[in-house]
Amino acid sequence: MPPLDIIPQEVLEHIAFFAATSTFLGPPSDLVPLLTSSRRIYSQLSITSNPHLYARVFTHKFDLKPAMRRLGKESLSPVTISAELRRRFIYLKRLRARVDAYQPKGEEPQDTLHLLLLRSCIWLLESDGKNERQLREYGKLDCWLNDFWFSHDGASRAMHMIQHNEWPLGSQNTTLAMWLYWLLVEPGQSLDIEIGIHSLSESRLDGRKPNDKTLDVLGAFALAAHRVGTVLVLSQI
């Protein structure tokens, strides 16, 4: 019998918790080697058999109290919290990969994009510090928003439409993305953005600086604020 198999359940859970929380940012990847060490350990520590463990991991990596105030403590069982932990890192990985930040010409926006933006908004509004760190430092939300808004093939279509003398789309997705931008930006500064491949390939025929794209987009939305259904979007949060 492997040595780990004779460790009492309570001690094993402590080991698993410290492995899962050895780093704050990102999913509890260091727990995987322990889970795969034996069938017995997996049966004791998997997310389906031990939701209490993953609920504890959630409270280490995310803010729980704001959600409890909104939903009520009775609505947040260990099973619910552990499922939310899994869901959050699925969406954070999509943010990190910038999968939904681009919309090739002729394609329609995916339902996943709306859920990604809606959930990111909720997590940011319910942040006491942890949620924002996961979104910014692991999910790279700042970079995602830069690609969404200021790349020519960004899913907002803002730069494409402005360059064709059209108003940017006032959809629910662009409304949520603009709220995210304003919630993250520091007073007097634009978002601290890493320049990506898509941004490097773009140039301005009029010789203006790339940062002028920010003013183009924000100015267009400020002038067309009456075209944006903010109330309808906020009713979903």
C-alpha positions in Angstrom: 0.0 0.0 0.0 1.4 3.5 -1.0 2.4 5.6 2.1 -0.2 8.3 1.2 -3.0 5.8 1.3 -2.5 5.3 5.1 -2.7 9.0 5.9 -5.9 9.9 7.8 -8.5 11.8 5.8 -8.2 15.0 7.9 -4.4 15.2 7.4 -4.8 14.3 3.7 -7.2 17.2 3.2 -4.8 19.6 4.9 -2.0 18.5 2.5 -4.4 18.9 -0.4 -5.4 22.4 0.7 -1.9 23.6 1.0 -1.0 22.1 -2.4 -4.0 23.8 -4.0 -3.2 27.1 -2.5 0.6 27.1 -2.9 0.2 29.9 -5.4 -2.6 32.5 -5.3 -3.0 33.2 -9.0 -4.6 30.7 -11.3 -6.2 27.2 -10.8 -5.0 24.8 -8.2 -2.7 23.0 -10.6 -0.3 21.7 -7.9 -3.2 19.5 -6.6 -3.2 17.4 -9.8 -0.1 15.2 -8.9 -1.7 14.4 -5.6 -5.1 13.5 -7.1 -3.4 11.2 -9.7 -1.2 9.4 -7.1 -3.8 6.7 -6.4 -7.5 5.8 -6.9 -8.1 6.0 -3.2 -6.8 9.5 -2.9 -8.7 10.6 -5.9 -11.9 9.2 -4.4 -11.3 11.2 -1.3 -10.2 14.5 -2.8 -12.0 14.9 -6.1 -14.3 17.8 -6.6 -17.4 15.6 -6.6 -16.5 13.6 -3.5 -15.1 16.5 -1.4 -16.7 19.8 -2.4 -15.8 21.2 1.1 -12.1 21.1 0.2 -12.7 23.1 -3.0 -15.0 25.5 -1.3 -12.1 26.3 1.0 -9.8 26.7 -2.0 -12.4 29.2 -3.5 -12.3 31.4 -0.4 -8.5 31.5 -0.6 -8.5 32.6 -4.3 -11.7 34.6 -4.6 -13.9 36.9 -2.6 -16.9 35.1 -1.2 -18.5 37.6 1.3 -19.9 40.0 -1.4 -21.6 37.1 -3.1 -23.0 36.0 0.2 -24.4 39.5 0.8 -26.1 39.4 -2.6 -27.4 35.8 -2.7 -27.7 34.9 0.9 -25.5 32.4 2.9 -28.1 29.7 2.5 -27.7 29.8 -1.3 -24.0 29.1 -1.2 -23.4 25.4 -0.3 -20.0 23.8 -0.7 -21.3 22.0 -3.8 -22.3 25.4 -5.3 -19.1 27.1 -4.3 -16.9 24.3 -5.7 -18.8 24.3 -9.0 -18.3 28.1 -9.1 -14.5 27.6 -8.6 -14.4 25.3 -11.6 -16.5 27.7 -13.7 -14.4 30.7 -12.9 -11.2 29.2 -14.0 -12.8 28.0 -17.2 -13.7 31.6 -18.0 -10.4 33.0 -16.7 -8.5 30.6 -19.0 -10.6 31.9 -22.0 -9.7 35.5 -21.0 -6.0 34.6 -20.7 -6.0 33.0 -24.1 -7.9 36.0 -25.6 -10.1 33.5 -27.4 -13.2 35.7 -27.5 -11.5 39.1 -27.9 -11.5 38.9 -31.7 -14.3 38.5 -34.2 -13.2 37.7 -37.8 -15.1 39.5 -40.5 -18.4 37.9 -41.3 -18.7 35.9 -38.1 -21.4 36.5 -35.4 -20.5 37.0 -31.7 -20.8 33.8 -29.7 -23.0 33.4 -26.6 -19.8 32.6 -24.7 -18.7 36.2 -25.2 -21.7 37.6 -23.5 -21.4 35.2 -20.5 -17.7 36.0 -20.2 -18.3 39.7 -20.1 -21.3 39.4 -17.7 -19.5 37.2 -15.3 -16.3 39.3 -15.4 -18.4 42.4 -14.5 -20.1 40.6 -11.6 -16.8 39.3 -10.3 -15.3 42.8 -10.5 -18.2 44.5 -8.8 -18.0 41.9 -6.0 -14.3 42.2 -5.5 -12.7 42.9 -2.2 -9.3 42.5 -3.9 -9.0 38.9 -4.8 -11.4 38.8 -7.7 -9.7 41.7 -9.3 -6.2 40.2 -8.9 -7.3 37.0 -10.6 -9.0 38.9 -13.5 -6.1 41.3 -14.0 -3.0 39.2 -13.1 -4.1 35.7 -14.2 -6.9 36.3 -16.7 -5.0 39.3 -18.2 -8.3 41.2 -18.5 -6.5 44.5 -19.3 -4.9 42.9 -22.4 -8.2 41.2 -23.4 -10.0 44.6 -23.3 -7.3 46.2 -25.3 -7.7 43.6 -28.1 -11.5 43.7 -27.8 -11.7 47.5 -28.2 -8.7 48.7 -30.1 -7.7 45.9 -32.5 -9.1 46.2 -36.0 -10.6 42.7 -35.8 -11.6 43.1 -32.2 -15.0 41.6 -31.2 -16.3 45.1 -30.4 -15.9 46.1 -34.1 -15.3 49.6 -32.8 -12.2 50.4 -34.7 -13.5 48.9 -37.9 -16.7 50.9 -37.7 -15.0 54.2 -36.7 -12.6 53.9 -39.6 -15.7 53.5 -41.9 -17.4 56.6 -40.3 -20.0 54.5 -38.5 -21.1 54.5 -34.9 -19.8 51.6 -32.9 -22.3 48.9 -32.1 -24.3 49.7 -29.0 -24.9 46.0 -28.0 -25.1 44.5 -24.6 -21.6 43.1 -25.1 -20.0 46.4 -25.8 -21.9 48.0 -22.9 -20.5 45.4 -20.5 -17.0 45.7 -22.0 -17.1 49.5 -21.5 -18.1 49.1 -17.9 -15.2 46.7 -17.4 -12.9 49.3 -19.0 -14.0 52.1 -16.7 -13.9 49.9 -13.6 -10.3 48.9 -14.3 -8.8 52.1 -15.6 -6.9 54.3 -13.1 -7.8 58.0 -13.0 -5.7 59.9 -15.5 -4.3 56.8 -17.0 -5.2 54.3 -19.7 -5.0 50.6 -18.9 -1.5 49.1 -18.6 -1.5 47.1 -21.7 0.9 44.6 -23.2 1.2 45.1 -26.9 0.1 41.9 -28.7 0.6 40.6 -32.2 -2.6 42.1 -33.5 -1.6 45.6 -32.3 1.9 45.4 -33.7 0.5 44.8 -37.2 -1.7 47.9 -37.2 -0.7 51.3 -38.4 -2.3 54.7 -38.7 -2.4 56.3 -42.1 -2.8 59.7 -40.5 0.3 59.4 -38.5 -1.4 59.5 -35.1 -0.1 57.6 -32.1 -1.6 54.2 -31.3 -3.0 55.6 -28.0 -5.2 57.9 -30.1 -7.3 54.8 -30.8 -8.4 54.9 -27.2 -9.7 58.5 -27.6 -11.4 57.5 -30.9 -13.4 54.7 -29.2 -14.1 56.5 -25.9 -15.1 59.7 -27.7 -17.5 57.8 -30.0 -19.2 56.1 -27.1 -19.4 59.3 -25.1 -21.2 61.0 -28.0 -23.5 58.1 -28.6 -24.3 57.3 -25.0 -28.0 57.6 -25.7 -27.7 54.7 -28.1 -26.5 52.3 -25.4 -29.0 50.2 -23.4 -27.2 50.4 -20.0 -30.3 49.8 -17.9 -31.2 46.6 -19.7 -27.6 45.3 -19.3 -27.3 46.2 -15.6 -30.6 44.5 -14.9 -28.8 41.2 -15.6 -26.2 41.8 -12.9 
